[in-house]
Amino acid sequence: MFWDWFSKDYLTRQKGLKTTGLAILVVTLAFVVIISTFIGSVRIPLGYVVEIYGSQIPLVSSTFTHHYSLSAYEIIVFLREPEILGGAIIGISLGIGGAVVQSIFRNPITEPYIIGISGGASLGAVMAIVLGLALFGLFTVQIFAFLFSIGAVSIIYMFSYRRGVANPTYLLLTGIAISFFFSSIVALLLFSNYNLQGEAFFWLLGSLENITWTTFYPVFGIVVISSIILATMYRELDAMQLGEQHSRSVGVNVERTKLLSISLVTLSVSAAVSISGLIGFVGLIIPHISRIIFGGSNRYVIPASGLLGAIFLLCADDIARSVVNGVVIPIGIITGMIGVPFFLLMMRRLLNGRMES
C-alpha cells in the first residue's frame, strides 16, 4: 500500500516537473523571439521591441504605451517579425518532424529529410530557379519546392508499399536512393547553368531572409494543424517505438498510423522548407535533446522538440546575422557546424552501446 502511494506520488511529481519544463521552454522561446527581433543592422531599443509586440496582442494591447517611432514599427513588423516568427515555425516543424520520424523508424539517426523531403524540395526549387519558371509568379520557387517534396515522399512510399505493408527499412533505403537520384539531377542543372549557381546554392543552404507575411501565413496554418494532430498521436507513436508487433498487440493500426504520421510530417516540413530552403540537423539533434530532458514519452518529447527546435533555429539565425558585420551567412552553415559535432558524439554513444535504438 505504501509502495502504491509512493509510486503515484512519484509519477505525479514527474508529470508536474515535465509540465513545468514545457512552460519554461515556452517562456524561453518568447524571450528568444524578442531578443532576435532586437538584433539587426538598424539598432532599435529593446523597449520598443517589447512595446510593438505587446501592441499586437489582443486584449492587452491597450496596456502598452506607444513610445516607438513609425520607422521602428515598420522595420520590426514588416521586415524582422515575419522572419523571426517564420524561423520559429520552421524550427517547430523540423523538431516535431524529427521526433515523429525517429519514433516510427525506431532509429536514432533518422530525420525528416531522409524520407525524400529534402531531395524533392531541392529539385523543385532549383528547377524553378535554373529554368526561370514563373508559373506562380513570385511564389514559383516555394510552390515547386513544396509540390516536388510531397511528390518525392509519395513516390518513395509507393515503392516501399507491398502487400499492405510499408516496411520501414525499405522506406529508408528507397528514400536514400531517390534523394541521391534527385541530387544528381540538381547537380546537372547547376553545372549547366553556372550564372544561377549562387542563387540556387543560397536556397540549398537555407535562409530566413526572404520570409514575408504573405509566405508566412499559409505555412503557419499547415505547421500548426499538422503539429497538433501529431501531438495527439503520442500513444500510437510510443507504441511504435517498441516495434510494430508490440503496436499491433496493444491495438494500434500500424499502417494507418505510419501513413498518417508520415503524411503530416511531409506536409509540415515541405511547407517549412519551401520558404526557408534546406536547414539541416535540426530534425536530427533536437529530438535527442528532448528525450534527454523529458524522457522517452512522446507526450512530452513532441512539444518539447517543437519548442527546442524553434529556440535552436532562432539562436542559429542570430549567429548567422551577427558573426560577419553587414553579411548574413546562410543559416544551414551554422546549424551544420553545431550539428556535426553533436552527431559525432551521438554516434560514439551509439557505438559504445549506451543508446537504445
CORTA-V205209 format. One record per pair of residues at least 4 apart in sequence whose C-alpha atoms are under 7 Angstrom apart, sorted by the first residue. I is the first residue (numbers start at 1). J is the second residue. D is the distance in Angstrom with one decimal. If there is no record, write none. Layout:
I;J;D + I;J;D
//
This chain:
1;5;6.3 + 2;6;6.0 + 3;7;6.0 + 4;8;6.2 + 5;9;6.1 + 6;10;6.0 + 7;11;6.1 + 8;12;6.1 + 9;13;6.2 + 10;14;6.2 + 11;15;6.1 + 12;16;6.2 + 13;17;6.1 + 14;18;6.2 + 15;19;6.1 + 16;20;6.1 + 17;21;6.1 + 18;22;6.3 + 18;294;6.3 + 19;23;6.3 + 20;24;6.2 + 21;25;6.3 + 22;26;6.3 + 22;304;6.3 + 23;27;6.4 + 24;28;6.1 + 25;29;6.0 + 25;307;6.3 + 26;30;6.3 + 26;307;6.8 + 27;31;6.3 + 28;32;6.1 + 29;33;6.1 + 29;307;6.9 + 29;311;5.6 + 30;34;6.4 + 31;35;6.3 + 32;36;5.9 + 32;311;6.7 + 33;37;6.1 + 33;84;6.6 + 34;38;6.3 + 34;49;6.7 + 34;50;6.9 + 35;39;6.5 + 36;84;6.9 + 36;314;6.9 + 36;318;6.2 + 37;80;6.0 + 37;81;6.7 + 37;84;6.7 + 38;44;6.4 + 38;46;5.9 + 38;49;6.5 + 44;48;6.8 + 44;72;6.6 + 45;49;6.8 + 46;50;6.5 + 47;51;6.2 + 48;52;6.0 + 48;68;5.4 + 49;53;6.2 + 50;54;6.0 + 51;55;6.0 + 51;64;6.0 + 51;65;6.7 + 51;66;6.6 + 52;56;6.7 + 52;73;6.7 + 53;57;6.9 + 54;61;5.6 + 54;64;6.3 + 55;61;4.2 + 55;64;6.2 + 56;61;6.1 + 57;61;5.4 + 68;72;6.4 + 68;73;6.9 + 69;73;6.3 + 70;74;6.2 + 71;75;6.2 + 72;76;6.2 + 73;77;5.9 + 74;78;5.5 + 75;79;5.3 + 75;80;6.5 + 76;80;4.8 + 76;81;5.5 + 77;81;5.1 + 78;82;6.9 + 79;83;6.9 + 80;84;6.1 + 81;85;6.0 + 82;86;5.6 + 82;211;6.1 + 82;212;5.4 + 82;213;5.6 + 82;216;6.7 + 83;87;6.0 + 83;208;5.7 + 83;209;6.2 + 83;211;5.3 + 83;212;6.8 + 84;88;6.3 + 84;314;7.0 + 85;89;6.3 + 86;90;6.1 + 86;211;6.7 + 86;216;6.0 + 87;91;6.1 + 87;208;6.4 + 87;310;6.8 + 87;313;6.5 + 87;314;6.1 + 88;92;6.2 + 88;310;4.3 + 88;313;7.0 + 88;314;6.5 + 89;93;6.2 + 89;220;6.5 + 89;310;6.6 + 90;94;6.2 + 90;272;5.2 + 90;310;7.0 + 91;95;5.9 + 91;306;6.6 + 91;309;4.3 + 91;310;4.0 + 91;313;5.6 + 92;96;6.1 + 92;306;3.8 + 92;307;6.0 + 92;309;5.3 + 92;310;5.2 + 93;97;5.9 + 93;223;6.1 + 93;268;6.0 + 93;269;5.7 + 93;272;6.8 + 93;306;6.5 + 94;98;6.0 + 94;269;6.2 + 94;282;6.1 + 94;283;4.8 + 94;309;6.8 + 95;99;6.4 + 95;282;6.2 + 95;283;4.8 + 95;286;5.9 + 95;287;6.4 + 95;305;4.7 + 95;306;4.8 + 95;309;4.8 + 96;100;6.2 + 96;302;5.4 + 96;305;5.4 + 96;306;5.0 + 97;101;6.1 + 97;112;5.8 + 97;265;5.3 + 97;269;7.0 + 97;283;6.4 + 98;102;6.0 + 98;111;4.7 + 98;112;5.6 + 98;283;4.1 + 98;284;5.9 + 98;287;6.2 + 99;103;6.3 + 99;287;5.0 + 99;302;6.1 + 99;305;6.8 + 100;104;6.3 + 101;105;6.1 + 101;110;6.8 + 101;111;6.1 + 101;112;6.3 + 102;106;5.4 + 102;107;5.3 + 102;108;5.9 + 102;110;5.7 + 102;111;6.7 + 103;237;6.0 + 103;240;6.4 + 103;241;5.0 + 104;237;6.7 + 104;240;5.8 + 104;241;6.4 + 104;258;6.9 + 105;168;5.8 + 106;241;5.5 + 106;357;5.9 + 107;357;5.4 + 108;357;6.0 + 109;284;6.5 + 110;114;6.4 + 110;284;6.4 + 111;283;5.2 + 111;284;5.1 + 112;117;6.7 + 112;283;6.5 + 113;117;4.9 + 113;118;5.0 + 114;172;6.8 + 114;175;6.0 + 114;176;6.3 + 115;153;6.3 + 115;171;7.0 + 115;172;6.2 + 115;175;4.6 + 116;120;6.1 + 116;152;5.8 + 116;153;5.4 + 116;175;5.1 + 116;178;6.8 + 116;179;5.5 + 117;121;6.0 + 117;149;4.8 + 117;150;7.0 + 117;152;6.7 + 117;153;6.3 + 117;266;6.7 + 117;270;6.4 + 118;122;5.9 + 118;149;6.8 + 118;278;6.6 + 119;123;6.2 + 119;179;4.6 + 119;182;5.6 + 119;183;6.3 + 120;124;6.2 + 120;145;6.9 + 120;148;4.8 + 120;149;4.0 + 120;152;5.1 + 120;182;6.8 + 121;125;6.1 + 121;145;4.1 + 121;146;6.1 + 121;148;5.6 + 121;149;4.5 + 121;274;7.0 + 122;126;5.9 + 122;145;6.4 + 122;204;6.6 + 123;127;5.9 + 123;182;6.1 + 123;186;5.7 + 124;128;6.2 + 124;144;4.8 + 124;145;4.5 + 124;148;5.3 + 125;129;6.2 + 125;141;4.9 + 125;142;6.8 + 125;144;5.8 + 125;145;4.8 + 126;130;5.9 + 126;186;6.6 + 126;200;5.8 + 127;131;5.8 + 128;132;5.7 + 128;133;4.9 + 128;140;6.8 + 128;141;5.5 + 128;144;6.8 + 129;133;6.7 + 129;141;6.8 + 129;200;6.8 + 130;189;6.9 + 130;193;6.7 + 130;196;6.3 + 133;140;7.0 + 134;140;5.7 + 135;140;6.1 + 136;140;4.6 + 139;143;6.1 + 140;144;6.0 + 141;145;6.1 + 142;146;6.2 + 142;274;4.5 + 142;275;5.8 + 143;147;6.1 + 143;274;6.9 + 144;148;5.9 + 145;149;6.0 + 145;274;5.3 + 146;150;6.4 + 146;270;5.2 + 146;271;5.8 + 146;274;5.4 + 147;151;6.1 + 148;152;6.0 + 149;153;6.5 + 149;270;5.9 + 150;154;6.2 + 150;266;6.4 + 150;267;6.9 + 150;270;6.8 + 151;155;6.2 + 152;156;6.3 + 153;157;6.1 + 154;158;6.2 + 155;159;6.2 + 156;160;6.3 + 156;171;6.6 + 156;174;5.9 + 156;175;5.9 + 157;161;6.1 + 157;166;7.0 + 157;171;6.5 + 160;166;5.3 + 160;167;6.3 + 160;170;5.5 + 160;171;5.5 + 161;165;5.5 + 161;166;4.2 + 161;167;7.0 + 162;166;6.3 + 165;255;6.5 + 167;171;6.2 + 168;172;6.3 + 169;173;6.2 + 170;174;5.8 + 171;175;5.9 + 172;176;6.2 + 173;177;6.2 + 174;178;6.0 + 175;179;6.0 + 176;180;6.2 + 177;181;6.3 + 178;182;6.2 + 179;183;6.1 + 180;184;6.2 + 181;185;6.6 + 182;186;6.2 + 183;187;6.1 + 184;188;6.2 + 185;189;6.2 + 186;190;6.2 + 187;191;6.0 + 188;192;6.2 + 189;193;6.3 + 190;194;6.1 + 190;197;5.7 + 193;197;6.8 + 196;200;6.4 + 197;201;5.8 + 198;202;6.1 + 199;203;6.5 + 200;204;6.2 + 201;205;6.1 + 202;206;6.3 + 202;330;6.6 + 203;207;6.8 + 203;277;4.8 + 203;278;6.9 + 204;277;5.6 + 204;278;5.3 + 205;277;6.6 + 205;278;5.7 + 205;279;6.5 + 205;330;5.7 + 205;331;6.9 + 205;332;4.8 + 205;333;6.7 + 206;276;5.5 + 206;277;4.2 + 206;278;4.8 + 206;279;5.2 + 206;330;5.6 + 206;331;5.6 + 206;332;5.1 + 207;276;5.2 + 207;277;6.3 + 207;330;5.3 + 207;331;5.4 + 208;276;5.4 + 211;215;6.2 + 211;216;6.5 + 211;275;6.4 + 212;216;5.9 + 213;217;6.1 + 215;219;6.8 + 215;275;7.0 + 216;220;5.9 + 217;221;6.3 + 218;222;6.3 + 219;223;6.0 + 219;271;5.5 + 219;272;6.3 + 220;224;6.0 + 221;225;6.1 + 222;226;6.1 + 222;268;6.0 + 223;227;5.9 + 223;268;4.9 + 224;228;6.1 + 225;229;6.4 + 226;230;6.2 + 226;264;5.5 + 226;268;6.2 + 227;231;6.0 + 228;232;6.4 + 229;233;6.7 + 230;261;6.7 + 231;299;6.9 + 231;302;6.2 + 233;237;6.3 + 234;238;5.9 + 234;298;5.0 + 234;299;5.3 + 235;239;6.3 + 236;240;6.2 + 236;252;6.3 + 237;241;6.3 + 237;298;6.9 + 238;297;6.2 + 238;298;6.2 + 239;243;7.0 + 239;246;6.8 + 239;247;5.0 + 240;244;5.8 + 240;247;5.6 + 242;246;6.2 + 243;247;6.3 + 244;248;6.2 + 244;254;6.5 + 245;249;6.3 + 246;250;6.5 + 247;251;6.5 + 247;252;5.2 + 247;254;6.7 + 248;252;5.1 + 248;253;6.5 + 248;254;6.5 + 253;257;6.1 + 254;258;6.0 + 255;259;6.0 + 256;260;6.0 + 257;261;5.9 + 258;262;6.0 + 259;263;6.0 + 260;264;6.1 + 261;265;6.1 + 262;266;6.0 + 263;267;6.1 + 264;268;6.1 + 265;269;5.9 + 266;270;5.6 + 267;271;6.2 + 268;272;6.3 + 269;273;6.1 + 270;274;6.0 + 272;276;6.6 + 273;277;4.8 + 273;278;5.8 + 278;332;7.0 + 279;331;7.0 + 279;332;4.8 + 280;332;6.0 + 280;335;6.4 + 280;336;6.4 + 281;285;6.0 + 281;335;6.4 + 281;336;6.4 + 281;339;5.4 + 282;286;5.8 + 282;309;6.3 + 283;287;6.9 + 285;289;6.6 + 285;339;6.8 + 286;290;6.3 + 286;305;5.8 + 286;308;6.6 + 286;309;6.0 + 287;291;6.2 + 287;301;6.9 + 287;305;5.3 + 288;292;6.2 + 289;293;6.4 + 290;294;5.8 + 290;301;5.5 + 290;304;5.8 + 290;305;5.7 + 291;295;4.6 + 291;296;5.4 + 291;301;6.0 + 294;300;6.4 + 294;301;6.4 + 296;301;6.9 + 297;301;6.1 + 298;302;5.2 + 300;304;6.0 + 301;305;5.8 + 302;306;6.4 + 303;307;6.3 + 304;308;5.9 + 305;309;5.7 + 306;310;6.3 + 307;311;6.3 + 308;312;5.9 + 309;313;6.1 + 310;314;6.2 + 311;315;6.2 + 312;316;6.2 + 313;317;6.1 + 314;318;6.2 + 315;319;6.4 + 316;320;6.2 + 316;331;6.6 + 316;334;6.0 + 316;335;6.4 + 317;321;6.2 + 317;331;5.8 + 318;322;6.1 + 319;323;5.6 + 320;328;5.6 + 320;329;4.8 + 320;330;6.7 + 320;331;5.8 + 320;334;6.6 + 321;327;6.7 + 321;328;4.7 + 321;329;6.5 + 331;335;6.4 + 332;336;5.9 + 333;337;6.2 + 334;338;6.3 + 335;339;5.6 + 336;340;5.7 + 338;342;6.9 + 339;343;6.0 + 340;344;6.2 + 341;345;6.2 + 342;346;6.1 + 343;347;6.1 + 344;348;6.2 + 345;349;6.4 + 346;350;6.2 + 347;351;6.1 + 348;352;6.2 + 349;353;6.4 + 349;354;5.4 + 349;355;6.0 + 350;354;5.9 + 350;355;5.0
//
